């Protein structure tokens, strides 16, 4: 059955070759008055914290993927460059409060790293793939915001790079439930395992 196949795949994740990617849990995407606030994005924060705590307890590598843009927006998508010319619309400018992760999230070396990106995918023009391969990682578990953009973009590139991929359904968020459901359905159809945080945690004890 599909459930049994998923369960077997989750069991295979219980190895040192698994890394957790936490994507874009930043003030400019999550705070209510932020320029690109993901409505309801903060609802996934408790489950993101739970996933991070579990990864730490299992000594899994954690990669904190954050959006950081030049103040001019020259490195942002061409479809978003206009935002940087609008007062109050610039987002995730490196060094600003808006680019910071929301509390209580923080990087804790030595098994955790920050990876800065300027586009949707965590892999596009970043050192992430090389860092994962250096650690022998074969499976990436992805959480954060938002599912149709940076989560989905990251997963597509991870699949193209031959990683086994998992996304945590309750530790990700979209602008509304309908968008979240539709994107998780598409992601699963492409070969990504969609699991709750509890199911992922249980796979290590199976």
Secondary structure, DSSP 4 states (H G I P E B T S, - for coil): -HHHHHHHHHHHT-STTEEEEEE--BHHHHSTTSTT--TTGGGGHHHHHHHHHHHHHTT-EEEEEEE-B-TT-TTS-GGGGGGGGSTTT---BTTSGGGSBPTT----TTSEEEEEESSSSSSTTSSHHHHHHHTT--EEEEEEE-IIIIIHHHHHHHHHTT-EEEEEEEEEE-SSHHHHHHHHHHHHHTTPEEE-HHHHHHHTT-
